Amino acid sequence: MCRVVDTVLVDQETIYAPRHGNDRLLLGLKGSLNEYELDLLRQRSLSARYEKARRGELVVAAPVGFVKAGDRYEKDPDRRVQEAIKLVFDKVEELGSARQALCWLHEYNLDLPVKQTDGDTAWRRPSYSAIHRIIENPVYGGAYAYGKTAVAAGYTAEGVSVKTRRKARNEWLALKPNTHDGYLSWERFEAIRTMVSSNVPTGRHHGAPKHGDGLLAGLIRCKRCGRKLTLRYSGMKHHIPRYSCSRAWMDNGGPHCIGFGGLRVDDAIEEALLGVVGPALSPLQPLRPRKPENGGIRCAMLSVAISKRRAMPPIGPSGNTMPLTRLTVL
C-alpha cells in the first residue's frame, strides 16, 4: 500500500521508499528477522519457566485449602477450611470410596470449600468431582506438581476451540514430594489415591458400550436433566442392555432420573432402521464386511450390532422368547 500511494517509512535508523526494490527487500528482511527474534524470545521464556517448574519454584495458582506465598504453598489460615479438607481424606480412607464419603457429607448436610475465580473461598454442596479433585491433587500430600494438563486447539464449524486434557503421571513435567506442609503425609496420600483408583472396575462388561451390542450408546439424553444416558449390561453373559441416568445421583446425591431395559428399545430402533434401508438392500447375499468410508464408522458399528442382535432371541411383552425369522442383508 505504501508503494501504491508513494509513501515513505521512517524508523530510528533510516528512511525507506517502498517504491524502490532495494528498500522493499530490506524491509522484508528486517520483518523476518524481527519475527525470528520474537519466536526465539518466546522459546527462551518457556525454557526458563520450565526450569523453574522443575526446581519446584513456579507457583501459578493455589488450590482450595492453600494460599500462594511467593514461590511456595502455605495452608489456608482459615481453620474451618483446613478441617474440611482433612475430613475429606479421613472419610475416604475410613469408608473406602469417594462415593461413600460423598453420601456421608450429604447425610450430615456438610459443605466443602471451593476456590472462586477471584481467589476467594466459598462454601458449596459437595459433588463427586470436587472430592475426586482433592484426592487426585498431590499438593495436598505436600508435593509440588506441574504440567499435569495439555492444551490442544481444535477446529470445528463454529471456529477454533481449545481443549484441555489430563496427562498421565509419567508425562508430568515435575513432581517433587515433600516440598511444603501438606494436609497428610505423601505415603498416606498415595495410599488413599491408589485405593480410590482401584475401586474403578476394569472388566470388559462394566458399562462399556464400545464392547456391547447396544444401538443407542451415547446417542440419547435424559429429558429431565439433559445428561447422556449410561449403558450397562446385566445377565449371566453380560448381554442384556439397560439404559439409565444416574449422574445426578453420582455427582450430587440426587434422585435417579430414569432407567429402562434396552431390549425392546433396541428392537424398535432396529426395525425402524431396517424399514428405511431394507428396501435398498438385497436379501439374497449374506452380510459382507466393508471398510467404512469417512463418516461411515457409526453405520458399520450399527450393522455389526444389528447382526448380533438378530442372533439373540428377542423377549416379548410376557417375558417369553418369540420366534425369530432370520434375515440376511447385504
C-alpha positions as CSV (number, residue, x, y, z in Angstrom):
1,M,0.0,0.0,0.0
2,C,2.9,2.4,0.8
3,R,4.3,1.6,-2.6
4,V,1.0,2.4,-4.4
5,V,0.4,5.7,-2.7
6,D,4.1,6.6,-2.8
7,T,4.6,6.9,1.0
8,V,8.0,6.7,2.7
9,L,8.6,4.8,6.0
10,V,10.9,6.2,8.7
11,D,12.5,4.5,11.7
12,Q,15.3,5.4,14.1
13,E,17.9,4.4,11.6
14,T,16.9,5.5,8.1
15,I,14.2,6.3,5.6
16,Y,12.7,3.7,3.3
17,A,10.9,4.3,0.0
18,P,8.8,1.2,-0.8
19,R,8.7,2.1,-4.4
20,H,12.3,1.1,-4.7
21,G,13.1,-2.6,-4.9
22,N,16.1,-2.5,-2.6
23,D,14.2,-0.7,0.1
24,R,11.3,-3.3,-0.1
25,L,13.8,-6.1,0.2
26,L,15.4,-4.5,3.2
27,L,12.1,-4.0,4.9
28,G,11.1,-7.6,4.3
29,L,14.4,-8.9,5.6
30,K,14.1,-6.9,8.8
31,G,10.5,-8.1,9.3
32,S,11.6,-11.7,9.0
33,L,14.4,-11.2,11.5
34,N,12.1,-9.5,14.0
35,E,9.7,-12.5,13.8
36,Y,12.5,-14.9,14.4
37,E,13.7,-12.8,17.3
38,L,10.3,-12.8,18.9
39,D,10.0,-16.5,18.5
40,L,13.4,-17.0,20.0
41,L,12.5,-14.8,23.0
42,R,9.3,-16.9,23.5
43,Q,11.2,-20.2,23.5
44,R,13.8,-18.8,26.0
45,S,11.0,-17.6,28.2
46,L,9.3,-21.0,28.1
47,S,12.6,-22.8,28.8
48,A,13.2,-20.6,31.8
49,R,9.6,-21.2,33.0
50,Y,10.0,-25.0,32.7
51,E,13.4,-25.0,34.5
52,K,11.8,-23.0,37.4
53,A,9.0,-25.6,37.5
54,R,11.5,-28.5,37.6
55,R,13.0,-26.8,40.7
56,G,9.6,-26.6,42.3
57,E,9.6,-22.9,42.4
58,L,6.9,-22.0,39.9
59,V,3.6,-21.4,41.7
60,V,0.9,-20.2,39.4
61,A,-2.3,-20.6,41.5
62,A,-3.1,-22.3,44.8
63,P,-6.0,-24.8,45.1
64,V,-8.6,-24.6,47.8
65,G,-7.0,-25.1,51.2
66,F,-3.8,-23.3,50.2
67,V,-2.6,-19.8,49.6
68,K,0.3,-18.6,47.5
69,A,3.3,-17.3,49.5
70,G,5.9,-16.3,47.0
71,D,7.2,-19.5,45.4
72,R,5.7,-21.8,48.0
73,Y,2.3,-23.2,49.1
74,E,1.1,-22.4,52.6
75,K,-2.1,-23.7,54.3
76,D,-5.1,-21.5,54.3
77,P,-5.2,-19.8,57.7
78,D,-8.9,-20.5,58.0
79,R,-9.2,-23.4,60.4
80,R,-12.6,-24.3,59.0
81,V,-11.2,-24.8,55.6
82,Q,-8.3,-26.9,57.0
83,E,-10.7,-29.1,58.9
84,A,-12.9,-29.6,55.9
85,I,-10.0,-30.8,53.7
86,K,-8.8,-33.2,56.4
87,L,-12.3,-34.5,56.8
88,V,-12.5,-35.5,53.1
89,F,-9.3,-37.6,53.3
90,D,-10.3,-39.1,56.7
91,K,-13.8,-40.2,55.4
92,V,-12.5,-41.5,52.1
93,E,-9.9,-43.6,54.0
94,E,-12.5,-44.7,56.5
95,L,-15.3,-45.6,54.1
96,G,-13.1,-46.9,51.3
97,S,-14.5,-44.9,48.4
98,A,-15.2,-41.3,47.3
99,R,-18.8,-42.2,46.6
100,Q,-19.4,-43.3,50.2
101,A,-17.7,-40.2,51.5
102,L,-19.9,-38.0,49.3
103,C,-23.0,-39.7,50.7
104,W,-21.8,-39.2,54.2
105,L,-21.3,-35.5,53.7
106,H,-24.8,-35.2,52.1
107,E,-26.3,-37.1,55.0
108,Y,-25.0,-34.6,57.5
109,N,-25.5,-31.6,55.2
110,L,-21.8,-30.6,55.2
111,D,-20.4,-28.2,52.7
112,L,-17.0,-28.1,51.2
113,P,-14.8,-25.1,50.3
114,V,-14.2,-24.1,46.7
115,K,-11.8,-21.6,45.2
116,Q,-13.6,-18.9,43.1
117,T,-12.1,-17.2,40.1
118,D,-11.3,-14.1,42.1
119,G,-9.3,-16.2,44.7
120,D,-11.9,-16.0,47.4
121,T,-13.2,-19.2,49.2
122,A,-16.9,-20.1,49.0
123,W,-18.8,-23.0,50.6
124,R,-21.0,-25.2,48.4
125,R,-22.7,-28.6,48.5
126,P,-20.1,-31.2,47.8
127,S,-20.0,-33.1,44.5
128,Y,-18.4,-36.3,43.3
129,S,-16.0,-34.4,41.0
130,A,-15.0,-32.0,43.8
131,I,-14.0,-34.8,46.1
132,H,-12.0,-36.5,43.3
133,R,-10.1,-33.3,42.5
134,I,-9.0,-33.1,46.1
135,I,-8.0,-36.8,46.2
136,E,-6.1,-36.6,42.9
137,N,-4.2,-33.4,43.6
138,P,-0.7,-34.2,45.0
139,V,-0.5,-30.7,46.5
140,Y,-2.5,-31.9,49.5
141,G,0.1,-34.6,50.1
142,G,2.9,-32.0,50.4
143,A,4.2,-32.5,46.8
144,Y,4.8,-29.9,44.0
145,A,3.4,-30.8,40.6
146,Y,3.4,-29.0,37.3
147,G,2.5,-29.9,33.7
148,K,-0.5,-32.1,34.6
149,T,-2.6,-30.9,31.6
150,A,-2.0,-30.2,27.9
151,V,-3.9,-27.8,25.7
152,A,-4.7,-28.6,22.1
153,A,-6.5,-26.4,19.5
154,G,-9.4,-28.0,17.6
155,Y,-11.2,-26.7,14.5
156,T,-15.0,-27.0,14.1
157,A,-17.7,-25.4,12.0
158,E,-18.1,-22.7,14.7
159,G,-14.3,-21.9,14.7
160,V,-11.3,-22.7,16.8
161,S,-11.9,-24.4,20.1
162,V,-9.3,-25.1,22.8
163,K,-9.5,-28.4,24.6
164,T,-7.6,-29.4,27.8
165,R,-6.7,-33.0,28.6
166,R,-5.1,-34.5,31.6
167,K,-1.8,-36.2,31.2
168,A,-0.6,-39.4,32.8
169,R,1.5,-39.0,35.8
170,N,4.7,-40.2,34.0
171,E,4.2,-37.3,31.5
172,W,4.1,-34.5,34.1
173,L,6.9,-32.0,33.8
174,A,7.6,-32.0,37.6
175,L,6.5,-34.0,40.7
176,K,8.5,-33.3,43.8
177,P,7.2,-34.8,47.1
178,N,7.8,-33.2,50.5
179,T,8.3,-29.6,49.2
180,H,5.7,-28.0,51.6
181,D,3.5,-28.7,54.5
182,G,0.6,-30.8,53.3
183,Y,-2.6,-32.0,54.9
184,L,-1.3,-35.5,55.2
185,S,1.9,-37.4,54.5
186,W,2.9,-38.3,51.0
187,E,2.7,-42.0,51.8
188,R,-0.8,-41.7,53.2
189,F,-1.9,-39.6,50.2
190,E,-0.6,-42.2,47.7
191,A,-2.3,-45.0,49.6
192,I,-5.7,-43.2,49.5
193,R,-5.3,-42.3,45.9
194,T,-4.4,-45.9,44.9
195,M,-7.3,-47.2,46.9
196,V,-9.8,-45.0,45.1
197,S,-8.2,-45.7,41.7
198,S,-8.5,-49.4,42.3
199,N,-12.2,-49.0,43.0
200,V,-12.9,-48.4,39.3
201,P,-13.8,-51.8,37.7
202,T,-11.8,-52.5,34.6
203,G,-13.8,-55.5,33.5
204,R,-14.9,-55.8,29.9
205,H,-18.6,-55.5,30.6
206,H,-18.6,-52.7,33.2
207,G,-20.9,-50.3,31.4
208,A,-18.6,-50.2,28.4
209,P,-20.9,-49.6,25.3
210,K,-17.9,-49.9,23.0
211,H,-17.8,-53.6,23.8
212,G,-21.6,-54.3,23.8
213,D,-24.5,-54.6,21.4
214,G,-26.5,-51.6,22.4
215,L,-27.5,-49.5,19.5
216,L,-28.1,-46.2,21.3
217,A,-24.9,-45.9,23.4
218,G,-24.0,-42.2,23.7
219,L,-26.9,-41.1,21.5
220,I,-29.9,-40.5,23.8
221,R,-30.2,-38.0,26.6
222,C,-32.3,-37.6,29.7
223,K,-35.3,-35.3,29.3
224,R,-35.2,-34.3,32.9
225,C,-31.5,-33.2,33.3
226,G,-30.1,-33.3,29.7
227,R,-27.3,-35.7,30.5
228,K,-26.4,-38.6,28.3
229,L,-27.9,-42.0,29.4
230,T,-25.3,-44.5,30.5
231,L,-25.4,-48.1,29.2
232,R,-24.7,-51.1,31.3
233,Y,-25.1,-54.8,30.7
234,S,-26.5,-57.5,33.0
235,G,-27.4,-61.1,32.9
236,M,-25.3,-64.2,33.2
237,K,-23.4,-63.4,29.9
238,H,-23.5,-59.6,30.4
239,H,-25.6,-59.2,27.2
240,I,-28.8,-57.6,28.5
241,P,-28.5,-53.8,27.9
242,R,-30.1,-51.3,30.3
243,Y,-30.1,-47.5,29.8
244,S,-30.2,-45.2,32.9
245,C,-29.5,-41.7,34.0
246,S,-27.6,-41.7,37.3
247,R,-25.3,-38.7,37.1
248,A,-27.4,-36.6,39.4
249,W,-27.2,-39.4,42.0
250,M,-23.5,-39.9,41.5
251,D,-22.4,-36.3,41.4
252,N,-24.8,-34.6,43.9
253,G,-26.6,-37.4,45.7
254,G,-29.9,-36.6,44.0
255,P,-32.6,-39.0,42.9
256,H,-32.3,-41.2,39.8
257,C,-33.9,-39.7,36.7
258,I,-34.8,-42.7,34.6
259,G,-33.9,-46.3,33.9
260,F,-35.3,-48.9,31.5
261,G,-34.3,-52.1,29.8
262,G,-32.8,-51.8,26.3
263,L,-34.0,-54.9,24.5
264,R,-37.4,-53.6,23.4
265,V,-35.9,-50.2,22.6
266,D,-33.1,-51.6,20.5
267,D,-35.7,-53.9,18.7
268,A,-37.8,-50.8,17.8
269,I,-34.7,-48.9,16.6
270,E,-33.6,-52.0,14.6
271,E,-37.0,-52.4,12.9
272,A,-37.1,-48.7,12.1
273,L,-33.6,-48.7,10.7
274,L,-34.2,-51.8,8.6
275,G,-37.5,-50.4,7.4
276,V,-35.7,-47.4,6.0
277,V,-32.6,-49.1,4.5
278,G,-34.1,-52.6,3.9
279,P,-35.7,-51.9,0.5
280,A,-32.3,-50.8,-0.8
281,L,-30.6,-54.0,0.3
282,S,-30.5,-57.3,-1.4
283,P,-31.8,-60.2,0.7
284,L,-30.0,-62.8,-1.4
285,Q,-26.4,-62.3,-0.3
286,P,-25.0,-62.7,3.2
287,L,-23.6,-59.8,5.1
288,R,-20.1,-58.9,3.9
289,P,-17.8,-56.6,5.9
290,R,-16.9,-53.4,4.2
291,K,-14.2,-50.9,5.0
292,P,-16.1,-47.9,6.4
293,E,-15.6,-44.6,4.5
294,N,-15.2,-41.2,6.1
295,G,-18.2,-40.7,8.4
296,G,-19.4,-44.3,7.9
297,I,-17.8,-45.8,11.0
298,R,-21.0,-45.4,13.0
299,C,-23.0,-47.1,10.3
300,A,-20.6,-50.0,10.3
301,M,-20.9,-50.4,14.1
302,L,-24.7,-50.3,13.7
303,S,-24.6,-53.1,11.1
304,V,-22.4,-55.3,13.3
305,A,-24.7,-54.6,16.3
306,I,-27.8,-55.4,14.3
307,S,-26.3,-58.7,13.1
308,K,-25.5,-59.6,16.8
309,R,-29.0,-58.6,17.9
310,R,-30.5,-60.8,15.2
311,A,-28.7,-63.8,16.6
312,M,-30.3,-63.2,20.0
313,P,-33.9,-64.4,20.7
314,P,-36.0,-61.2,21.4
315,I,-38.0,-61.1,24.5
316,G,-41.8,-60.5,24.2
317,P,-44.1,-58.5,26.4
318,S,-44.7,-61.5,28.6
319,G,-41.1,-62.3,29.1
320,N,-41.1,-65.3,26.8
321,T,-39.0,-65.6,23.7
322,M,-40.7,-65.0,20.4
323,P,-40.0,-66.9,17.2
324,L,-37.3,-65.3,15.1
325,T,-37.3,-65.1,11.3
326,R,-33.7,-64.9,10.1
327,L,-32.9,-62.1,7.8
328,T,-29.8,-61.8,5.7
329,V,-28.8,-58.4,4.4
330,L,-26.1,-57.2,2.1
